[in-house]
């Protein structure tokens, strides 16, 4: 056997198949019944992977929840603002319903009302249909009941104040 030089590096066995890593065999010098370090590392890796996946799922849920809260907060702010300016809509509607001899004044009020309704539509606010519709307690607020055989039962015949909704959320119930 040739004498080894202390400066030489020991030979290392290399796996023939470079596509797969050669799995080291368990060390024989460990005491029987002692935990295998490779198995301990695998268990630790599985534990960390599980922890990582749970953390990623928790973060994803947090992101979705904050996005929903932000959208809800925006909707709340828009609904609150719209509810504050709806009396302006009511006054414009009353002005249009009143008789007016000045054609230019009436045209100006009409244009203001058209612009106001366009702004409401751009914000996603729609008028709740009332007259001729079946009474819906989720959309209408009844203040009076009229017996009229010419219309069906529970059909709205008169609207006292327009109702508005943003999507499926009612901003103001229609007073009928």
C-alpha positions as CSV (number, residue, x, y, z in Angstrom):
1,X,0.0,0.0,0.0
2,X,1.4,3.4,-0.9
3,X,2.3,5.7,1.8
4,X,-0.1,8.7,2.1
5,X,1.4,12.2,2.1
6,X,-0.1,14.4,4.8
7,X,-0.6,17.2,2.3
8,X,-2.7,15.1,0.0
9,X,-6.5,15.4,0.3
10,X,-8.4,12.2,0.9
11,X,-10.3,10.7,-1.9
12,X,-14.0,11.3,-1.9
13,X,-16.5,8.9,-3.5
14,X,-18.7,10.6,-6.0
15,X,-22.1,9.3,-7.1
16,X,-22.1,8.0,-10.6
17,X,-25.6,9.4,-11.4
18,X,-25.4,13.2,-11.3
19,X,-29.2,13.6,-11.6
20,X,-29.9,12.2,-8.1
21,X,-28.0,12.9,-5.0
22,X,-26.6,9.8,-3.4
23,X,-28.2,9.3,0.0
24,X,-25.6,8.8,2.7
25,X,-25.8,5.5,4.6
26,X,-26.4,5.7,8.3
27,X,-23.2,5.9,10.3
28,X,-22.1,2.7,11.9
29,X,-20.2,4.3,14.7
30,X,-23.3,5.5,16.5
31,X,-24.6,3.6,19.4
32,X,-27.6,1.3,18.8
33,X,-30.9,3.0,19.7
34,X,-29.4,6.5,19.4
35,X,-31.4,8.9,17.3
36,X,-30.2,9.2,13.7
37,X,-29.0,12.8,13.0
38,X,-30.3,12.7,9.4
39,X,-33.8,11.7,10.7
40,X,-33.6,14.5,13.2
41,X,-32.8,17.0,10.4
42,X,-35.7,15.7,8.3
43,X,-38.1,16.1,11.1
44,X,-36.9,19.6,11.8
45,X,-37.2,20.5,8.1
46,X,-40.7,19.1,8.0
47,X,-41.6,21.1,11.1
48,X,-40.1,24.3,9.7
49,X,-41.9,23.7,6.4
50,X,-45.2,23.3,8.2
51,X,-44.6,26.4,10.2
52,X,-43.7,28.3,7.0
53,X,-46.9,27.1,5.2
54,X,-49.0,28.1,8.2
55,X,-47.4,31.6,8.3
56,X,-48.0,32.0,4.6
57,X,-51.6,31.1,4.9
58,X,-52.1,33.4,7.9
59,X,-50.5,36.3,6.0
60,X,-52.8,35.6,3.0
61,X,-55.8,35.6,5.2
62,X,-54.6,38.9,6.8
63,X,-54.2,40.4,3.3
64,X,-57.7,39.4,2.2
65,X,-59.2,40.6,5.5
66,X,-57.6,44.0,5.3
67,X,-58.6,44.4,1.7
68,X,-62.2,43.6,2.6
69,X,-62.0,46.1,5.5
70,X,-60.6,48.8,3.3
71,X,-63.4,48.3,0.7
72,X,-66.0,48.3,3.5
73,X,-64.5,51.5,4.9
74,X,-64.7,53.1,1.5
75,X,-68.3,52.1,1.1
76,X,-69.2,53.3,4.6
77,X,-67.6,56.7,3.8
78,X,-69.4,57.0,0.5
79,X,-72.8,56.0,2.0
80,X,-72.4,58.4,4.8
81,X,-71.5,61.3,2.5
82,X,-74.4,60.5,0.1
83,X,-76.8,60.4,3.0
84,X,-75.7,63.9,4.0
85,X,-76.3,65.3,0.5
86,X,-79.6,63.5,-0.3
87,X,-81.7,66.4,1.2
88,X,-80.3,68.5,-1.7
89,X,-81.7,65.9,-4.1
90,X,-85.0,66.1,-2.4
91,X,-85.1,69.9,-2.7
92,X,-84.2,69.8,-6.4
93,X,-87.0,67.2,-6.9
94,X,-89.5,69.5,-5.1
95,X,-88.3,72.5,-7.2
96,X,-88.9,70.5,-10.4
97,X,-92.4,69.5,-9.2
98,X,-93.4,73.1,-8.3
99,X,-95.0,75.3,-11.0
100,X,-92.6,77.8,-12.4
101,X,-93.2,80.6,-14.9
102,X,-89.5,81.4,-15.5
103,X,-88.4,78.9,-18.2
104,X,-84.6,79.7,-17.8
105,X,-84.8,79.1,-14.0
106,X,-86.6,75.8,-14.5
107,X,-84.0,74.7,-17.1
108,X,-81.2,75.5,-14.7
109,X,-82.8,73.5,-11.9
110,X,-83.3,70.6,-14.4
111,X,-79.7,70.7,-15.5
112,X,-78.5,70.8,-11.8
113,X,-80.7,67.7,-11.1
114,X,-79.3,65.9,-14.1
115,X,-75.7,66.6,-13.1
116,X,-76.5,65.5,-9.5
117,X,-78.0,62.2,-10.6
118,X,-74.9,61.6,-12.9
119,X,-72.6,62.1,-9.9
120,X,-74.7,59.6,-7.9
121,X,-74.5,57.0,-10.8
122,X,-70.7,57.4,-11.1
123,X,-70.5,56.6,-7.4
124,X,-72.6,53.5,-7.9
125,X,-75.6,54.9,-6.2
126,X,-79.0,54.0,-7.7
127,X,-82.5,55.1,-7.0
128,X,-84.8,52.4,-5.5
129,X,-87.8,51.8,-7.7
130,X,-91.0,52.3,-5.8
131,X,-94.2,53.3,-7.7
132,X,-95.9,50.3,-9.3
133,X,-93.5,47.9,-7.5
134,X,-94.6,45.4,-4.9
135,X,-93.9,46.6,-1.4
136,X,-90.6,45.3,-0.1
137,X,-89.8,46.0,3.6
138,X,-86.1,45.7,2.8
139,X,-86.3,48.7,0.4
140,X,-89.4,50.6,1.4
141,X,-90.6,52.4,4.5
142,X,-94.4,52.5,4.6
143,X,-96.1,55.5,6.2
144,X,-99.5,55.1,4.7
145,X,-101.8,52.3,3.4
146,X,-104.4,52.9,0.7
147,X,-107.2,50.6,-0.4
148,X,-107.3,50.7,-4.2
149,X,-108.9,47.9,-6.2
150,X,-107.4,49.1,-9.5
151,X,-103.9,48.1,-8.3
152,X,-102.9,44.8,-6.8
153,X,-102.4,44.0,-3.1
154,X,-99.2,45.4,-1.6
155,X,-98.3,47.5,-4.6
156,X,-96.8,51.0,-4.0
157,X,-99.0,53.7,-5.4
158,X,-97.2,56.9,-4.2
159,X,-93.6,57.8,-3.2
160,X,-93.1,60.6,-0.7
161,X,-89.3,60.4,-0.6
162,X,-87.0,58.6,-3.0
163,X,-84.8,55.8,-1.7
164,X,-81.3,55.1,-2.7
165,X,-79.0,52.1,-2.6
166,X,-75.3,51.4,-3.4
167,X,-75.1,47.9,-4.7
168,X,-77.0,45.8,-2.3
169,X,-76.7,48.3,0.6
170,X,-79.6,50.7,1.3
171,X,-78.5,54.2,1.9
172,X,-82.0,55.6,2.5
173,X,-85.2,53.6,2.4
174,X,-87.9,54.9,0.0
175,X,-90.8,56.5,2.0
176,X,-94.0,55.2,0.4
